Amino acid sequence: LAASDAPLGRAFAAVAGADATLWECAAIVSAPGAAPQILHADATWTERPLLVTSFVALQDVTREMGPTRFVRGTHTDPAHAAALADGDATGLATASGTPPPSCVALLQTGDAALYDGRLLHCGGANRSDALRILFYLTLRLATDDGVGGAETLYDLCGRLLEDGAS
């Protein structure tokens, strides 16, 4: 799926770089009748990307299943994150009151959506009779301060083992 010669692997390499490390691997399950998520980002705003995530649809995702809504361009300006930190999503609107453009990920089985962790997004309410299951992988980019990259996980594991944790 994310091997270096697979389409998703090539996309991750192009966006996250060769030194990125696996940060999270899980699935998001939205049951019939599930409420929508609040608008959020997966990472705090920084000048450079820190996390890159890919959702992979394990079934066709219809509008009734509450697909993920991505708010375009919100990863490039700290004002968007600041508006949400104040608890007021209306602060995302332009001066004319128009909300920023967004799109929903109506994915077919096996399709992937790749996004920057600073991008504002939310899952919608599941108004269908079916589970919405998205497998996801998150990679953390290596940073100048040494956080991220393969050596970070190795160091973390070493420290945990030295402290007697297993």
Rosetta constraint file for C-alpha pairs under 8 A:
AtomPair CA 1 CA 6 HARMONIC 6.18 0.50
AtomPair CA 1 CA 7 HARMONIC 7.83 0.50
AtomPair CA 1 CA 8 HARMONIC 6.45 0.50
AtomPair CA 1 CA 9 HARMONIC 6.97 0.50
AtomPair CA 2 CA 6 HARMONIC 5.95 0.50
AtomPair CA 2 CA 7 HARMONIC 7.42 0.50
AtomPair CA 2 CA 8 HARMONIC 5.16 0.50
AtomPair CA 2 CA 9 HARMONIC 3.98 0.50
AtomPair CA 2 CA 10 HARMONIC 7.73 0.50
AtomPair CA 2 CA 12 HARMONIC 7.81 0.50
AtomPair CA 3 CA 8 HARMONIC 7.55 0.50
AtomPair CA 3 CA 9 HARMONIC 4.94 0.50
AtomPair CA 3 CA 10 HARMONIC 7.82 0.50
AtomPair CA 4 CA 9 HARMONIC 4.59 0.50
AtomPair CA 4 CA 10 HARMONIC 5.62 0.50
AtomPair CA 4 CA 13 HARMONIC 7.41 0.50
AtomPair CA 5 CA 9 HARMONIC 6.28 0.50
AtomPair CA 5 CA 10 HARMONIC 6.22 0.50
AtomPair CA 6 CA 10 HARMONIC 6.12 0.50
AtomPair CA 7 CA 11 HARMONIC 6.23 0.50
AtomPair CA 8 CA 12 HARMONIC 6.14 0.50
AtomPair CA 8 CA 112 HARMONIC 7.69 0.50
AtomPair CA 9 CA 13 HARMONIC 6.14 0.50
AtomPair CA 10 CA 14 HARMONIC 6.14 0.50
AtomPair CA 11 CA 15 HARMONIC 6.22 0.50
AtomPair CA 12 CA 16 HARMONIC 5.46 0.50
AtomPair CA 12 CA 17 HARMONIC 7.12 0.50
AtomPair CA 12 CA 52 HARMONIC 7.70 0.50
AtomPair CA 12 CA 139 HARMONIC 7.97 0.50
AtomPair CA 13 CA 17 HARMONIC 4.64 0.50
AtomPair CA 13 CA 18 HARMONIC 5.69 0.50
AtomPair CA 15 CA 52 HARMONIC 7.74 0.50
AtomPair CA 16 CA 20 HARMONIC 5.86 0.50
AtomPair CA 16 CA 52 HARMONIC 6.75 0.50
AtomPair CA 16 CA 139 HARMONIC 7.24 0.50
AtomPair CA 16 CA 140 HARMONIC 7.51 0.50
AtomPair CA 16 CA 141 HARMONIC 5.60 0.50
AtomPair CA 17 CA 141 HARMONIC 7.06 0.50
AtomPair CA 19 CA 141 HARMONIC 6.78 0.50
AtomPair CA 19 CA 142 HARMONIC 5.88 0.50
AtomPair CA 19 CA 148 HARMONIC 7.96 0.50
AtomPair CA 19 CA 149 HARMONIC 5.02 0.50
AtomPair CA 19 CA 150 HARMONIC 6.66 0.50
AtomPair CA 20 CA 139 HARMONIC 5.96 0.50
AtomPair CA 20 CA 140 HARMONIC 5.36 0.50
AtomPair CA 20 CA 141 HARMONIC 4.35 0.50
AtomPair CA 20 CA 142 HARMONIC 5.50 0.50
AtomPair CA 20 CA 148 HARMONIC 6.60 0.50
AtomPair CA 20 CA 149 HARMONIC 5.12 0.50
AtomPair CA 20 CA 150 HARMONIC 7.18 0.50
AtomPair CA 21 CA 139 HARMONIC 5.32 0.50
AtomPair CA 21 CA 140 HARMONIC 5.40 0.50
AtomPair CA 21 CA 141 HARMONIC 6.71 0.50
AtomPair CA 21 CA 142 HARMONIC 7.66 0.50
AtomPair CA 21 CA 148 HARMONIC 6.48 0.50
AtomPair CA 21 CA 149 HARMONIC 5.37 0.50
AtomPair CA 21 CA 150 HARMONIC 5.83 0.50
AtomPair CA 22 CA 137 HARMONIC 7.35 0.50
AtomPair CA 22 CA 138 HARMONIC 6.17 0.50
AtomPair CA 22 CA 139 HARMONIC 4.59 0.50
AtomPair CA 22 CA 140 HARMONIC 6.45 0.50
AtomPair CA 23 CA 137 HARMONIC 7.66 0.50
AtomPair CA 23 CA 138 HARMONIC 5.38 0.50
AtomPair CA 23 CA 139 HARMONIC 5.02 0.50
AtomPair CA 23 CA 140 HARMONIC 5.64 0.50
AtomPair CA 24 CA 136 HARMONIC 7.85 0.50
AtomPair CA 24 CA 137 HARMONIC 5.74 0.50
AtomPair CA 24 CA 138 HARMONIC 4.94 0.50
AtomPair CA 24 CA 139 HARMONIC 6.96 0.50
AtomPair CA 25 CA 135 HARMONIC 7.75 0.50
AtomPair CA 25 CA 136 HARMONIC 5.82 0.50
AtomPair CA 25 CA 137 HARMONIC 4.67 0.50
AtomPair CA 25 CA 138 HARMONIC 6.48 0.50
AtomPair CA 26 CA 135 HARMONIC 5.97 0.50
AtomPair CA 26 CA 136 HARMONIC 5.56 0.50
AtomPair CA 26 CA 137 HARMONIC 6.81 0.50
AtomPair CA 27 CA 133 HARMONIC 6.64 0.50
AtomPair CA 27 CA 134 HARMONIC 5.43 0.50
AtomPair CA 27 CA 135 HARMONIC 4.21 0.50
AtomPair CA 27 CA 136 HARMONIC 5.69 0.50
AtomPair CA 28 CA 132 HARMONIC 7.91 0.50
AtomPair CA 28 CA 133 HARMONIC 5.68 0.50
AtomPair CA 28 CA 134 HARMONIC 5.19 0.50
AtomPair CA 28 CA 135 HARMONIC 6.44 0.50
AtomPair CA 28 CA 136 HARMONIC 7.53 0.50
AtomPair CA 29 CA 131 HARMONIC 6.69 0.50
AtomPair CA 29 CA 132 HARMONIC 5.69 0.50
AtomPair CA 29 CA 133 HARMONIC 4.58 0.50
AtomPair CA 29 CA 134 HARMONIC 6.61 0.50
AtomPair CA 30 CA 34 HARMONIC 6.01 0.50
AtomPair CA 30 CA 65 HARMONIC 7.97 0.50
AtomPair CA 30 CA 126 HARMONIC 6.57 0.50
AtomPair CA 30 CA 131 HARMONIC 5.70 0.50
AtomPair CA 30 CA 132 HARMONIC 5.00 0.50
AtomPair CA 30 CA 133 HARMONIC 6.47 0.50
AtomPair CA 31 CA 126 HARMONIC 6.64 0.50
AtomPair CA 31 CA 130 HARMONIC 6.83 0.50
AtomPair CA 31 CA 131 HARMONIC 4.76 0.50
AtomPair CA 31 CA 132 HARMONIC 6.57 0.50
AtomPair CA 32 CA 65 HARMONIC 7.65 0.50
AtomPair CA 32 CA 126 HARMONIC 5.26 0.50
AtomPair CA 32 CA 127 HARMONIC 6.05 0.50
AtomPair CA 32 CA 128 HARMONIC 5.59 0.50
AtomPair CA 32 CA 129 HARMONIC 5.24 0.50
AtomPair CA 32 CA 130 HARMONIC 5.74 0.50
AtomPair CA 32 CA 131 HARMONIC 6.02 0.50
AtomPair CA 33 CA 125 HARMONIC 6.95 0.50
AtomPair CA 33 CA 126 HARMONIC 5.30 0.50
AtomPair CA 33 CA 127 HARMONIC 5.58 0.50
AtomPair CA 33 CA 128 HARMONIC 7.29 0.50
AtomPair CA 33 CA 129 HARMONIC 7.99 0.50
AtomPair CA 34 CA 125 HARMONIC 5.59 0.50
AtomPair CA 34 CA 126 HARMONIC 5.19 0.50
AtomPair CA 34 CA 127 HARMONIC 7.57 0.50
AtomPair CA 35 CA 124 HARMONIC 7.16 0.50
AtomPair CA 35 CA 125 HARMONIC 4.62 0.50
AtomPair CA 35 CA 126 HARMONIC 6.74 0.50
AtomPair CA 36 CA 66 HARMONIC 7.37 0.50
AtomPair CA 36 CA 122 HARMONIC 7.31 0.50
AtomPair CA 36 CA 123 HARMONIC 5.65 0.50
AtomPair CA 36 CA 124 HARMONIC 4.30 0.50
AtomPair CA 36 CA 125 HARMONIC 4.04 0.50
AtomPair CA 36 CA 126 HARMONIC 7.35 0.50
AtomPair CA 37 CA 122 HARMONIC 5.27 0.50
AtomPair CA 37 CA 123 HARMONIC 5.18 0.50
AtomPair CA 37 CA 124 HARMONIC 6.30 0.50
AtomPair CA 37 CA 125 HARMONIC 7.55 0.50
AtomPair CA 38 CA 122 HARMONIC 5.91 0.50
AtomPair CA 38 CA 123 HARMONIC 7.80 0.50
AtomPair CA 39 CA 89 HARMONIC 7.87 0.50
AtomPair CA 39 CA 120 HARMONIC 6.21 0.50
AtomPair CA 39 CA 121 HARMONIC 5.38 0.50
AtomPair CA 39 CA 122 HARMONIC 4.85 0.50
AtomPair CA 40 CA 84 HARMONIC 7.67 0.50
AtomPair CA 40 CA 119 HARMONIC 7.96 0.50
AtomPair CA 40 CA 120 HARMONIC 5.07 0.50
AtomPair CA 40 CA 121 HARMONIC 5.55 0.50
AtomPair CA 40 CA 122 HARMONIC 6.34 0.50
AtomPair CA 41 CA 81 HARMONIC 7.82 0.50
AtomPair CA 41 CA 117 HARMONIC 6.07 0.50
AtomPair CA 41 CA 118 HARMONIC 5.19 0.50
AtomPair CA 41 CA 119 HARMONIC 5.52 0.50
AtomPair CA 41 CA 120 HARMONIC 4.62 0.50
AtomPair CA 41 CA 121 HARMONIC 6.30 0.50
AtomPair CA 42 CA 51 HARMONIC 7.80 0.50
AtomPair CA 42 CA 117 HARMONIC 4.87 0.50
AtomPair CA 42 CA 118 HARMONIC 6.14 0.50
AtomPair CA 42 CA 119 HARMONIC 7.63 0.50
AtomPair CA 42 CA 120 HARMONIC 7.96 0.50
AtomPair CA 43 CA 50 HARMONIC 7.40 0.50
AtomPair CA 43 CA 51 HARMONIC 6.91 0.50
AtomPair CA 43 CA 117 HARMONIC 5.27 0.50
AtomPair CA 43 CA 118 HARMONIC 5.27 0.50
AtomPair CA 44 CA 81 HARMONIC 7.62 0.50
AtomPair CA 44 CA 118 HARMONIC 6.37 0.50
AtomPair CA 45 CA 75 HARMONIC 7.35 0.50
AtomPair CA 45 CA 78 HARMONIC 5.96 0.50
AtomPair CA 45 CA 81 HARMONIC 6.61 0.50
AtomPair CA 45 CA 118 HARMONIC 5.70 0.50
AtomPair CA 46 CA 50 HARMONIC 7.55 0.50
AtomPair CA 46 CA 78 HARMONIC 7.69 0.50
AtomPair CA 46 CA 118 HARMONIC 7.84 0.50
AtomPair CA 47 CA 76 HARMONIC 7.84 0.50
AtomPair CA 49 CA 116 HARMONIC 6.51 0.50
AtomPair CA 49 CA 117 HARMONIC 7.18 0.50
AtomPair CA 49 CA 118 HARMONIC 7.14 0.50
AtomPair CA 49 CA 141 HARMONIC 7.35 0.50
AtomPair CA 50 CA 116 HARMONIC 7.87 0.50
AtomPair CA 50 CA 117 HARMONIC 6.95 0.50
AtomPair CA 50 CA 140 HARMONIC 5.70 0.50
AtomPair CA 50 CA 141 HARMONIC 5.30 0.50
AtomPair CA 50 CA 142 HARMONIC 7.79 0.50
AtomPair CA 50 CA 143 HARMONIC 7.75 0.50
AtomPair CA 51 CA 116 HARMONIC 6.19 0.50
AtomPair CA 51 CA 117 HARMONIC 4.86 0.50
AtomPair CA 51 CA 118 HARMONIC 7.66 0.50
AtomPair CA 51 CA 138 HARMONIC 6.49 0.50
AtomPair CA 51 CA 139 HARMONIC 5.67 0.50
AtomPair CA 51 CA 140 HARMONIC 4.60 0.50
AtomPair CA 51 CA 141 HARMONIC 6.21 0.50
AtomPair CA 52 CA 114 HARMONIC 7.11 0.50
AtomPair CA 52 CA 115 HARMONIC 5.77 0.50
AtomPair CA 52 CA 116 HARMONIC 4.72 0.50
AtomPair CA 52 CA 117 HARMONIC 5.40 0.50
AtomPair CA 52 CA 138 HARMONIC 5.54 0.50
AtomPair CA 52 CA 139 HARMONIC 5.33 0.50
AtomPair CA 52 CA 140 HARMONIC 6.55 0.50
AtomPair CA 52 CA 141 HARMONIC 7.75 0.50
AtomPair CA 53 CA 114 HARMONIC 5.67 0.50
AtomPair CA 53 CA 115 HARMONIC 5.49 0.50
AtomPair CA 53 CA 116 HARMONIC 6.53 0.50
AtomPair CA 53 CA 117 HARMONIC 6.53 0.50
AtomPair CA 53 CA 136 HARMONIC 6.83 0.50
AtomPair CA 53 CA 137 HARMONIC 5.61 0.50
AtomPair CA 53 CA 138 HARMONIC 4.18 0.50
AtomPair CA 53 CA 139 HARMONIC 6.38 0.50
AtomPair CA 54 CA 112 HARMONIC 6.18 0.50
AtomPair CA 54 CA 113 HARMONIC 5.34 0.50
AtomPair CA 54 CA 114 HARMONIC 4.24 0.50
AtomPair CA 54 CA 115 HARMONIC 6.40 0.50
AtomPair CA 54 CA 136 HARMONIC 5.44 0.50
AtomPair CA 54 CA 137 HARMONIC 5.47 0.50
AtomPair CA 54 CA 138 HARMONIC 6.51 0.50
AtomPair CA 55 CA 112 HARMONIC 5.39 0.50
AtomPair CA 55 CA 113 HARMONIC 5.22 0.50
AtomPair CA 55 CA 114 HARMONIC 6.61 0.50
AtomPair CA 55 CA 134 HARMONIC 5.72 0.50
AtomPair CA 55 CA 135 HARMONIC 5.75 0.50
AtomPair CA 55 CA 136 HARMONIC 4.50 0.50
AtomPair CA 55 CA 137 HARMONIC 6.93 0.50
AtomPair CA 56 CA 109 HARMONIC 7.82 0.50
AtomPair CA 56 CA 110 HARMONIC 5.94 0.50
AtomPair CA 56 CA 111 HARMONIC 5.70 0.50
AtomPair CA 56 CA 112 HARMONIC 4.34 0.50
AtomPair CA 56 CA 113 HARMONIC 6.65 0.50
AtomPair CA 56 CA 134 HARMONIC 5.41 0.50
AtomPair CA 56 CA 135 HARMONIC 5.10 0.50
AtomPair CA 56 CA 136 HARMONIC 5.98 0.50
AtomPair CA 57 CA 61 HARMONIC 6.95 0.50
AtomPair CA 57 CA 107 HARMONIC 6.20 0.50
AtomPair CA 57 CA 108 HARMONIC 6.46 0.50
AtomPair CA 57 CA 109 HARMONIC 5.11 0.50
AtomPair CA 57 CA 110 HARMONIC 5.32 0.50
AtomPair CA 57 CA 111 HARMONIC 5.71 0.50
AtomPair CA 57 CA 112 HARMONIC 6.47 0.50
AtomPair CA 57 CA 133 HARMONIC 6.57 0.50
AtomPair CA 57 CA 134 HARMONIC 4.86 0.50
AtomPair CA 57 CA 135 HARMONIC 6.52 0.50
AtomPair CA 58 CA 109 HARMONIC 5.26 0.50
AtomPair CA 58 CA 110 HARMONIC 6.14 0.50
AtomPair CA 58 CA 133 HARMONIC 5.83 0.50
AtomPair CA 58 CA 134 HARMONIC 5.90 0.50
AtomPair CA 58 CA 135 HARMONIC 6.82 0.50
AtomPair CA 59 CA 108 HARMONIC 6.42 0.50
AtomPair CA 59 CA 109 HARMONIC 4.34 0.50
AtomPair CA 59 CA 110 HARMONIC 7.36 0.50
AtomPair CA 59 CA 132 HARMONIC 7.35 0.50
AtomPair CA 59 CA 133 HARMONIC 7.07 0.50
AtomPair CA 60 CA 106 HARMONIC 7.69 0.50
AtomPair CA 60 CA 107 HARMONIC 5.83 0.50
AtomPair CA 60 CA 108 HARMONIC 4.13 0.50
AtomPair CA 60 CA 109 HARMONIC 4.75 0.50
AtomPair CA 61 CA 65 HARMONIC 6.26 0.50
AtomPair CA 61 CA 66 HARMONIC 8.00 0.50
AtomPair CA 61 CA 67 HARMONIC 6.40 0.50
AtomPair CA 61 CA 105 HARMONIC 7.79 0.50
AtomPair CA 61 CA 106 HARMONIC 5.37 0.50
AtomPair CA 61 CA 107 HARMONIC 5.14 0.50
AtomPair CA 61 CA 108 HARMONIC 6.10 0.50
AtomPair CA 61 CA 109 HARMONIC 7.63 0.50
AtomPair CA 61 CA 132 HARMONIC 6.73 0.50
AtomPair CA 62 CA 66 HARMONIC 7.29 0.50
AtomPair CA 62 CA 67 HARMONIC 6.84 0.50
AtomPair CA 62 CA 106 HARMONIC 5.84 0.50
AtomPair CA 62 CA 107 HARMONIC 7.51 0.50
AtomPair CA 63 CA 67 HARMONIC 6.05 0.50
AtomPair CA 63 CA 106 HARMONIC 6.72 0.50
AtomPair CA 64 CA 125 HARMONIC 7.91 0.50
AtomPair CA 64 CA 126 HARMONIC 6.13 0.50
AtomPair CA 64 CA 127 HARMONIC 5.11 0.50
AtomPair CA 64 CA 128 HARMONIC 5.19 0.50
AtomPair CA 65 CA 124 HARMONIC 7.44 0.50
AtomPair CA 65 CA 125 HARMONIC 6.91 0.50
AtomPair CA 65 CA 126 HARMONIC 4.32 0.50
AtomPair CA 65 CA 127 HARMONIC 5.73 0.50
AtomPair CA 65 CA 128 HARMONIC 5.25 0.50
AtomPair CA 65 CA 130 HARMONIC 7.25 0.50
AtomPair CA 65 CA 131 HARMONIC 7.55 0.50
AtomPair CA 65 CA 132 HARMONIC 6.10 0.50
AtomPair CA 66 CA 123 HARMONIC 5.99 0.50
AtomPair CA 66 CA 124 HARMONIC 3.78 0.50
AtomPair CA 66 CA 125 HARMONIC 4.71 0.50
AtomPair CA 66 CA 126 HARMONIC 4.62 0.50
AtomPair CA 66 CA 127 HARMONIC 6.94 0.50
AtomPair CA 66 CA 132 HARMONIC 7.93 0.50
AtomPair CA 67 CA 104 HARMONIC 5.98 0.50
AtomPair CA 67 CA 105 HARMONIC 5.64 0.50
AtomPair CA 67 CA 106 HARMONIC 6.20 0.50
AtomPair CA 67 CA 123 HARMONIC 5.70 0.50
AtomPair CA 67 CA 124 HARMONIC 5.60 0.50
AtomPair CA 68 CA 104 HARMONIC 5.52 0.50
AtomPair CA 68 CA 105 HARMONIC 5.51 0.50
AtomPair CA 68 CA 121 HARMONIC 6.71 0.50
AtomPair CA 68 CA 122 HARMONIC 5.45 0.50
AtomPair CA 68 CA 123 HARMONIC 4.19 0.50
AtomPair CA 68 CA 124 HARMONIC 6.12 0.50
AtomPair CA 69 CA 102 HARMONIC 6.58 0.50
AtomPair CA 69 CA 103 HARMONIC 5.55 0.50
AtomPair CA 69 CA 104 HARMONIC 4.25 0.50
AtomPair CA 69 CA 105 HARMONIC 6.46 0.50
AtomPair CA 69 CA 121 HARMONIC 5.35 0.50
AtomPair CA 69 CA 122 HARMONIC 5.39 0.50
AtomPair CA 69 CA 123 HARMONIC 6.20 0.50
AtomPair CA 69 CA 124 HARMONIC 7.18 0.50
AtomPair CA 70 CA 102 HARMONIC 5.42 0.50
AtomPair CA 70 CA 103 HARMONIC 5.45 0.50
AtomPair CA 70 CA 104 HARMONIC 6.19 0.50
AtomPair CA 70 CA 105 HARMONIC 7.74 0.50
AtomPair CA 70 CA 119 HARMONIC 7.15 0.50
AtomPair CA 70 CA 120 HARMONIC 6.19 0.50
AtomPair CA 70 CA 121 HARMONIC 4.43 0.50
AtomPair CA 70 CA 122 HARMONIC 6.92 0.50
AtomPair CA 71 CA 100 HARMONIC 6.65 0.50
AtomPair CA 71 CA 101 HARMONIC 6.05 0.50
AtomPair CA 71 CA 102 HARMONIC 4.20 0.50
AtomPair CA 71 CA 103 HARMONIC 6.69 0.50
AtomPair CA 71 CA 119 HARMONIC 6.87 0.50
AtomPair CA 71 CA 120 HARMONIC 5.52 0.50
AtomPair CA 71 CA 121 HARMONIC 5.90 0.50
AtomPair CA 72 CA 100 HARMONIC 6.99 0.50
AtomPair CA 72 CA 101 HARMONIC 5.71 0.50
AtomPair CA 72 CA 102 HARMONIC 5.28 0.50
AtomPair CA 72 CA 103 HARMONIC 7.44 0.50
AtomPair CA 72 CA 119 HARMONIC 7.40 0.50
AtomPair CA 72 CA 120 HARMONIC 7.88 0.50
AtomPair CA 73 CA 77 HARMONIC 7.67 0.50
AtomPair CA 73 CA 119 HARMONIC 7.20 0.50
AtomPair CA 74 CA 78 HARMONIC 7.96 0.50
AtomPair CA 74 CA 80 HARMONIC 5.83 0.50
AtomPair CA 74 CA 81 HARMONIC 7.72 0.50
AtomPair CA 74 CA 118 HARMONIC 7.33 0.50
AtomPair CA 74 CA 119 HARMONIC 5.28 0.50
AtomPair CA 74 CA 120 HARMONIC 5.94 0.50
AtomPair CA 75 CA 80 HARMONIC 7.87 0.50
AtomPair CA 75 CA 116 HARMONIC 6.94 0.50
AtomPair CA 75 CA 117 HARMONIC 7.73 0.50
AtomPair CA 75 CA 118 HARMONIC 4.69 0.50
AtomPair CA 75 CA 119 HARMONIC 4.30 0.50
AtomPair CA 75 CA 120 HARMONIC 7.01 0.50
AtomPair CA 76 CA 118 HARMONIC 7.98 0.50
AtomPair CA 77 CA 81 HARMONIC 7.74 0.50
AtomPair CA 78 CA 82 HARMONIC 6.21 0.50
AtomPair CA 79 CA 83 HARMONIC 6.12 0.50
AtomPair CA 80 CA 84 HARMONIC 6.63 0.50
AtomPair CA 80 CA 91 HARMONIC 7.58 0.50
AtomPair CA 80 CA 92 HARMONIC 5.85 0.50
AtomPair CA 81 CA 85 HARMONIC 6.13 0.50
AtomPair CA 81 CA 120 HARMONIC 7.94 0.50
AtomPair CA 82 CA 86 HARMONIC 6.36 0.50
AtomPair CA 83 CA 87 HARMONIC 6.76 0.50
AtomPair CA 83 CA 88 HARMONIC 5.79 0.50
AtomPair CA 83 CA 89 HARMONIC 6.23 0.50
AtomPair CA 83 CA 90 HARMONIC 7.83 0.50
AtomPair CA 83 CA 91 HARMONIC 5.17 0.50
AtomPair CA 83 CA 92 HARMONIC 6.38 0.50
AtomPair CA 84 CA 88 HARMONIC 5.43 0.50
AtomPair CA 84 CA 89 HARMONIC 5.46 0.50
AtomPair CA 84 CA 91 HARMONIC 7.51 0.50
AtomPair CA 84 CA 92 HARMONIC 7.97 0.50
AtomPair CA 89 CA 93 HARMONIC 7.98 0.50
AtomPair CA 90 CA 99 HARMONIC 7.84 0.50
AtomPair CA 92 CA 99 HARMONIC 6.42 0.50
AtomPair CA 92 CA 100 HARMONIC 6.74 0.50
AtomPair CA 93 CA 97 HARMONIC 5.13 0.50
AtomPair CA 93 CA 98 HARMONIC 5.17 0.50
AtomPair CA 93 CA 99 HARMONIC 4.23 0.50
AtomPair CA 93 CA 100 HARMONIC 6.00 0.50
AtomPair CA 94 CA 98 HARMONIC 5.29 0.50
AtomPair CA 94 CA 99 HARMONIC 6.30 0.50
AtomPair CA 94 CA 100 HARMONIC 7.01 0.50
AtomPair CA 105 CA 113 HARMONIC 7.10 0.50
AtomPair CA 107 CA 111 HARMONIC 5.56 0.50
AtomPair CA 107 CA 112 HARMONIC 7.23 0.50
AtomPair CA 115 CA 119 HARMONIC 7.00 0.50
AtomPair CA 126 CA 132 HARMONIC 7.66 0.50
AtomPair CA 140 CA 148 HARMONIC 5.74 0.50
AtomPair CA 140 CA 149 HARMONIC 7.40 0.50
AtomPair CA 141 CA 148 HARMONIC 5.63 0.50
AtomPair CA 141 CA 149 HARMONIC 6.53 0.50
AtomPair CA 142 CA 146 HARMONIC 6.69 0.50
AtomPair CA 142 CA 147 HARMONIC 6.02 0.50
AtomPair CA 142 CA 148 HARMONIC 4.12 0.50
AtomPair CA 142 CA 149 HARMONIC 4.46 0.50
AtomPair CA 143 CA 147 HARMONIC 5.50 0.50
AtomPair CA 143 CA 148 HARMONIC 6.09 0.50
AtomPair CA 143 CA 149 HARMONIC 7.65 0.50
AtomPair CA 146 CA 152 HARMONIC 7.01 0.50
AtomPair CA 147 CA 152 HARMONIC 6.12 0.50
AtomPair CA 148 CA 152 HARMONIC 5.55 0.50
AtomPair CA 148 CA 153 HARMONIC 7.50 0.50
AtomPair CA 149 CA 153 HARMONIC 7.36 0.50
AtomPair CA 150 CA 154 HARMONIC 6.53 0.50
AtomPair CA 151 CA 155 HARMONIC 6.02 0.50
AtomPair CA 152 CA 156 HARMONIC 6.05 0.50
AtomPair CA 153 CA 157 HARMONIC 6.07 0.50
AtomPair CA 154 CA 158 HARMONIC 6.13 0.50
AtomPair CA 155 CA 159 HARMONIC 6.12 0.50
AtomPair CA 156 CA 160 HARMONIC 6.17 0.50
AtomPair CA 157 CA 161 HARMONIC 6.15 0.50
AtomPair CA 158 CA 162 HARMONIC 6.16 0.50
AtomPair CA 159 CA 163 HARMONIC 6.21 0.50
AtomPair CA 160 CA 164 HARMONIC 6.55 0.50
AtomPair CA 160 CA 165 HARMONIC 5.31 0.50
AtomPair CA 160 CA 166 HARMONIC 7.14 0.50
AtomPair CA 161 CA 165 HARMONIC 5.34 0.50
AtomPair CA 161 CA 166 HARMONIC 6.19 0.50
